[in-house]
Amino acid sequence: MRLFLAVNLPADVRHAIAHAATPLRAVAPGLSWVNEEKVHLTVKFLGQQPAVMAERVATAMREVAARNRVIDVEVGGVGAFPNFRRPRVVWIGVTPEPKLELLHHDVESSCESLGLPIDGKPFRPHLTLARVRPRASDPQTLRELAHAARAVSYVEEVVITSIDLMESTHTASGSVYRIVASAALRD
């Protein structure tokens, strides 16, 4: 099973984000845009794992959720990794929130105790809007994309209420996501 841990957003928030990204899609249609229903905040990518590990991770996430309260975050601001001159990913930001950092740290620690490797990169919470394939965009398109990104004024408060263990299955028509287990954070 190809697994990851994520915060899934309410449908109305995903719809508002997709609407806010419309001008970006218009100037750079050649990018690989994420479908509205797949927009999520990745907390940890676990990769290919046996079914028994999925069960162990689900149990660990219920314990993590019991230790963490719901989290208020602000979603807004468009950026790119590493930048708009050489983008690999176009994203909408999630304001760094100490409680979200603590949740991420708790997830990493719990996964490490299961024998899963710690992600050595800093946690930069974001919602992926598009992936940029090599040679998919010319410099002019990237300049227009950066300009359009500065014009996006979408900002929304979102309450994170759960962490989900997700399975990603590759199909001929793209990846299909399925919630394997969901763990509600404390009120």
GITA-V825099 format. One record per backbone hydrogen bond with DSSP energy under -1.0 kcal/mol. CO is the residue of the C=O (numbers start at 1). NH is the residue of the N-H. If there is no record, write none. Layout:
BEGIN
CO&NH ; CO&NH
END
This chain:
BEGIN
1&49 ; 2&168 ; 3&46 ; 3&47 ; 4&166 ; 5&43 ; 5&44 ; 6&164 ; 7&41 ; 10&14 ; 11&15 ; 12&16 ; 13&17 ; 14&18 ; 15&19 ; 16&20 ; 17&21 ; 19&22 ; 21&25 ; 22&26 ; 23&27 ; 24&28 ; 28&31 ; 31&33 ; 32&131 ; 35&38 ; 36&39 ; 41&7 ; 44&5 ; 47&3 ; 50&54 ; 51&55 ; 52&56 ; 53&57 ; 54&58 ; 55&59 ; 56&60 ; 57&61 ; 58&62 ; 59&63 ; 60&64 ; 61&65 ; 62&66 ; 65&186 ; 68&186 ; 71&160 ; 73&158 ; 74&95 ; 75&156 ; 77&93 ; 79&91 ; 81&88 ; 81&89 ; 88&132 ; 89&81 ; 90&129 ; 90&130 ; 91&79 ; 92&127 ; 93&76 ; 97&101 ; 98&102 ; 99&103 ; 100&104 ; 101&105 ; 102&106 ; 103&107 ; 104&108 ; 105&109 ; 106&110 ; 107&111 ; 108&112 ; 109&113 ; 111&116 ; 112&115 ; 125&94 ; 127&92 ; 129&34 ; 130&90 ; 131&32 ; 133&136 ; 138&142 ; 139&143 ; 140&144 ; 141&145 ; 142&146 ; 143&147 ; 144&148 ; 145&149 ; 146&150 ; 156&75 ; 158&73 ; 160&71 ; 161&185 ; 163&183 ; 164&6 ; 165&180 ; 165&181 ; 166&4 ; 167&178 ; 169&176 ; 171&174 ; 174&171 ; 176&169 ; 178&167 ; 181&165 ; 183&163 ; 186&70
END
